[in-house]
Amino acid sequence: MARKMSVCELEDQLLCPICLEVLKEPLMLQCGHSFCKSCVGSLVCNLDQQLLCPVCRQAVDCSTLLPNVTLACVIEALRTMGNSDPNQESCPVHNNPLSLFCEQDQEVICGLCGIIGAHRQHKIMPVSTVYSRMKEELSVLITEVQQHKRKLDEHISKLVNNKTRITNESDVFKWVIRKEFQELHRYIDEEKASFLGSIERKAGHLIASIESQVTQTSAALHKLQEMESSLEKLNNESQLDFIRNYGSFPSSPRDTEAGPGDRTPAAGADQGQYRGAEQAPLPAPGQQP
């Protein structure tokens, strides 16, 4: 089983072969060795020149030097270990503080995980840098959420105002409609009473007129019945008595007092007035009857 490397042993592996201090802004040569940027600059006057690696003595082209970003992140993480919170979580594999973040696996790791562990050759960043970036992203997200929340609050406020306005307008319309229909019912009741009274009066006049005509006609009928009886009696008498009494009778029934025919036009006129009152159209609401 492989022996775990301590933090002190790891720091020894991160020393610059030239200044023997922890690497600062490490540059990686083509041969794979890394040195401080300032140390490489002290060996050559022009970065376009060639350089012999102080470790393996291999000639390398200084123009192709690249920053060793992964190594710089590990060094930065090791520097923060001494100032880390004693309650900070530790790596379950190497028992070191979780000071790095693997962008590929989206996991918090320790420095050894980034060098010799499962996350080597992955893109890793210091936790402090990732924390600052995520805090900025979270701040932007919170701002967007607050803006959206403010828009929804304004929309809800408008909806509530519209609801209140519609409720108030509806109450006013209902009051107006009730009042108008109350006036209409009052007017209809008045017109109804007026028409019924008029019909009652005219019907009473017509009935009284008809009853008077019935009485007169009955009297005329009684006289005609008496005349008929006398004429039949005369018709049965002898010739001489018939001739003597014939002149005492009227030559026509109309010679008696007026019969029912003289009352008919007046009755018809009254009935026409009755029908006219009954069929008169109702005035429109708001017009004088």
C-alpha positions as MATLAB code, in Angstrom:
seq = 'MARKMSVCELEDQLLCPICLEVLKEPLMLQCGHSFCKSCVGSLVCNLDQQLLCPVCRQAVDCSTLLPNVTLACVIEALRTMGNSDPNQESCPVHNNPLSLFCEQDQEVICGLCGIIGAHRQHKIMPVSTVYSRMKEELSVLITEVQQHKRKLDEHISKLVNNKTRITNESDVFKWVIRKEFQELHRYIDEEKASFLGSIERKAGHLIASIESQVTQTSAALHKLQEMESSLEKLNNESQLDFIRNYGSFPSSPRDTEAGPGDRTPAAGADQGQYRGAEQAPLPAPGQQP';
ca = [
       0.000    0.000    0.000;
       1.416    3.439   -0.967;
       2.561    5.663    1.888;
       0.630    8.890    2.358;
       2.661   12.068    1.862;
       2.531   14.702    4.588;
       2.186   18.426    3.970;
       5.823   19.064    4.907;
       7.044   16.447    2.447;
       4.800   17.958   -0.227;
       6.265   21.418    0.391;
       9.766   19.976   -0.098;
       8.655   18.804   -3.538;
       7.459   22.305   -4.385;
      10.767   24.077   -3.834;
      12.414   25.896   -6.725;
      15.736   24.157   -7.612;
      17.347   27.582   -8.097;
      16.269   29.652   -5.052;
      15.261   26.673   -2.891;
      12.065   28.415   -1.857;
       8.485   27.545   -2.559;
       7.785   28.216   -6.208;
       6.392   31.634   -7.089;
       4.596   32.049  -10.413;
       5.989   28.681  -11.581;
       6.990   28.244  -15.225;
       7.283   24.737  -16.695;
      10.162   24.013  -19.120;
       9.886   21.631  -22.052;
      11.694   19.011  -20.048;
       8.937   19.043  -17.407;
      10.779   20.829  -14.548;
       9.313   23.956  -13.026;
      11.052   27.104  -11.716;
      10.104   30.496  -10.376;
       9.469   33.038  -13.111;
      11.946   35.424  -11.571;
      14.593   32.698  -11.322;
      14.256   31.817  -15.016;
      14.537   35.523  -15.854;
      17.780   35.763  -13.896;
      19.353   32.963  -15.967;
      18.689   34.507  -19.391;
      18.626   38.108  -20.523;
      16.170   37.464  -23.341;
      13.328   34.970  -23.180;
      13.894   34.218  -26.882;
      17.213   32.553  -26.026;
      17.771   28.930  -25.199;
      18.333   27.737  -21.654;
      19.971   24.698  -20.134;
      17.697   23.189  -17.489;
      19.510   23.502  -14.125;
      18.242   20.039  -13.148;
      18.620   17.840  -16.225;
      20.837   20.159  -18.320;
      18.537   19.759  -21.334;
      18.480   22.679  -23.769;
      15.030   24.279  -23.909;
      13.551   27.181  -25.834;
      12.606   29.994  -23.455;
       9.952   31.289  -25.873;
       7.824   28.202  -25.225;
       7.686   28.533  -21.435;
       4.135   28.230  -20.045;
       2.791   28.983  -16.564;
       2.167   25.842  -14.507;
      -1.357   26.822  -13.428;
      -2.133   23.591  -11.607;
       1.049   23.764   -9.576;
       0.385   27.423   -8.747;
      -3.088   26.504   -7.435;
      -1.671   23.740   -5.275;
       0.952   26.101   -3.828;
      -1.703   28.708   -3.117;
      -3.787   26.076   -1.357;
      -0.818   25.006    0.770;
      -0.154   28.592    1.756;
      -3.699   28.944    3.083;
      -3.495   25.763    5.148;
      -1.665   27.488    7.991;
      -4.372   30.155    8.229;
      -7.245   27.728    7.778;
      -9.999   27.253   10.321;
      -9.243   24.301   12.638;
     -12.840   23.250   12.201;
     -12.469   23.190    8.404;
     -13.404   19.947    6.717;
     -10.548   17.640    5.819;
     -10.021   15.353    2.880;
     -11.170   11.828    3.804;
      -8.305   10.350    1.740;
      -5.284   12.533    2.675;
      -6.630   14.158    5.854;
      -5.646   17.599    4.518;
      -7.879   20.710    4.452;
     -10.218   20.937    1.482;
      -8.714   24.031   -0.137;
      -9.133   23.353   -3.892;
     -12.061   22.900   -6.258;
     -12.036   20.555   -9.246;
     -13.877   22.230  -12.119;
     -14.213   18.980  -14.054;
     -15.721   16.891  -11.249;
     -17.307   19.838   -9.380;
     -15.832   18.647   -6.086;
     -13.903   20.254   -3.245;
     -10.487   18.547   -2.854;
      -7.189   18.940   -1.043;
      -3.802   19.757   -2.545;
      -2.677   16.147   -2.672;
      -5.846   15.149   -4.535;
      -4.853   17.606   -7.266;
      -1.261   16.327   -7.535;
      -1.218   12.622   -6.813;
      -4.905   11.827   -6.307;
      -7.857   11.104   -8.572;
      -8.054   14.740   -9.719;
      -4.543   15.126  -11.106;
      -4.340   16.808  -14.520;
      -7.831   18.221  -13.939;
      -8.573   21.933  -13.980;
      -8.473   22.980  -10.346;
      -8.893   26.366   -8.676;
      -8.391   27.638   -5.105;
     -11.530   27.470   -3.010;
     -11.277   31.196   -2.253;
     -11.288   32.038   -5.977;
     -14.191   29.693   -6.700;
     -16.026   31.026   -3.657;
     -15.647   34.638   -4.870;
     -16.803   33.693   -8.364;
     -19.806   31.761   -7.085;
     -20.672   34.590   -4.705;
     -20.718   36.997   -7.659;
     -22.873   34.588   -9.660;
     -25.184   34.188   -6.675;
     -25.377   37.966   -6.267;
     -26.389   38.293   -9.927;
     -28.981   35.536   -9.493;
     -30.365   37.191   -6.335;
     -30.641   40.489   -8.223;
     -32.512   38.790  -11.072;
     -34.832   37.045   -8.595;
     -35.506   40.332   -6.788;
     -36.244   42.089  -10.084;
     -38.600   39.319  -11.135;
     -40.210   39.355   -7.682;
     -40.683   43.118   -7.926;
     -42.365   42.738  -11.327;
     -44.676   40.043   -9.946;
     -45.511   42.270   -6.942;
     -46.376   45.125   -9.306;
     -48.496   42.796  -11.434;
     -50.338   41.496   -8.357;
     -50.890   45.084   -7.186;
     -52.406   45.982  -10.565;
     -54.654   42.914  -10.459;
     -55.838   43.791   -6.947;
     -56.533   47.391   -8.004;
     -58.490   46.174  -11.032;
     -60.463   43.796   -8.822;
     -61.320   46.626   -6.410;
     -62.291   48.961   -9.261;
     -64.499   46.349  -10.925;
     -66.157   45.513   -7.585;
     -66.935   49.176   -6.915;
     -68.248   49.770  -10.446;
     -70.360   46.612  -10.214;
     -71.900   47.820   -6.939;
     -72.749   51.187   -8.524;
     -74.298   49.536  -11.607;
     -76.371   47.193   -9.449;
     -77.625   50.147   -7.386;
     -78.586   52.071  -10.538;
     -80.356   49.045  -12.037;
     -82.289   48.388   -8.817;
     -83.344   52.039   -8.645;
     -84.420   52.107  -12.299;
     -86.446   48.932  -11.919;
     -88.053   50.236   -8.733;
     -89.149   53.338  -10.629;
     -90.335   51.180  -13.512;
     -92.352   48.929  -11.177;
     -93.847   51.986   -9.470;
     -94.824   53.464  -12.830;
     -96.303   50.143  -14.011;
     -98.304   49.822  -10.781;
     -99.651   53.351  -11.188;
    -100.563   52.720  -14.815;
    -102.117   49.398  -13.892;
    -104.270   51.024  -11.201;
    -105.228   53.812  -13.601;
    -106.249   51.410  -16.382;
    -108.130   49.123  -14.011;
    -110.012   52.097  -12.525;
    -110.873   53.447  -15.963;
    -112.091   50.027  -17.122;
    -114.093   49.585  -13.929;
    -115.822   52.963  -14.363;
    -116.593   52.485  -18.060;
    -117.760   48.924  -17.475;
    -120.079   50.232  -14.749;
    -121.525   52.844  -17.099;
    -122.041   50.261  -19.840;
    -123.655   47.790  -17.466;
    -125.990   50.494  -16.106;
    -126.927   51.512  -19.674;
    -127.566   47.898  -20.676;
    -129.675   47.259  -17.578;
    -131.729   50.391  -18.428;
    -132.208   49.154  -22.004;
    -133.215   45.703  -20.723;
    -135.834   47.315  -18.503;
    -137.221   49.463  -21.345;
    -137.150   46.590  -23.796;
    -138.956   44.319  -21.337;
    -141.679   46.939  -20.916;
    -142.058   47.294  -24.701;
    -142.141   43.512  -25.043;
    -144.940   43.334  -22.447;
    -146.984   45.897  -24.388;
    -146.442   43.981  -27.629;
    -147.613   40.790  -25.961;
    -150.793   42.566  -24.798;
    -151.290   44.000  -28.319;
    -150.812   40.531  -29.836;
    -153.410   39.101  -27.494;
    -155.899   41.886  -28.410;
    -155.254   41.423  -32.121;
    -155.824   37.682  -31.894;
    -159.064   38.335  -30.014;
    -160.104   40.840  -32.700;
    -159.270   38.312  -35.387;
    -161.751   35.861  -33.894;
    -164.690   38.297  -33.744;
    -167.556   38.489  -36.309;
    -167.355   40.646  -39.330;
    -169.310   43.565  -37.919;
    -167.487   43.584  -34.574;
    -164.170   43.176  -36.356;
    -164.894   46.205  -38.568;
    -166.177   48.287  -35.655;
    -163.138   47.584  -33.418;
    -160.406   47.528  -36.052;
    -159.894   51.303  -36.073;
    -159.095   51.369  -32.354;
    -155.820   49.448  -32.854;
    -152.579   51.062  -34.169;
    -151.663   50.286  -37.733;
    -148.049   49.277  -36.757;
    -146.223   48.132  -33.607;
    -143.895   51.155  -34.010;
    -146.858   53.392  -33.218;
    -146.464   52.288  -29.617;
    -143.684   53.880  -27.480;
    -140.041   53.466  -28.601;
    -138.626   49.975  -28.524;
    -135.100   48.558  -27.913;
    -133.775   49.601  -31.322;
    -133.668   53.263  -30.270;
    -131.102   52.431  -27.509;
    -128.739   50.265  -29.535;
    -126.453   52.984  -31.070;
    -125.738   54.516  -27.676;
    -124.865   51.117  -26.230;
    -122.544   50.343  -29.156;
    -120.779   53.658  -28.718;
    -120.163   52.957  -25.038;
    -118.796   49.510  -25.841;
    -116.413   51.044  -28.419;
    -115.104   53.443  -25.782;
    -114.618   50.499  -23.415;
    -112.648   48.547  -25.999;
    -110.544   51.610  -26.831;
    -109.593   52.096  -23.192;
    -108.771   48.421  -22.855;
    -106.501   48.375  -25.930;
    -104.687   51.700  -25.372;
    -100.844   51.211  -25.580;
     -98.700   51.778  -22.471;
     -96.430   54.873  -22.607;
     -92.661   54.284  -22.650;
     -90.733   54.585  -19.332;
     -89.943   58.220  -18.583;
     -92.874   59.632  -20.643;
     -95.873   61.281  -19.086;
     -98.991   59.070  -19.164;
];
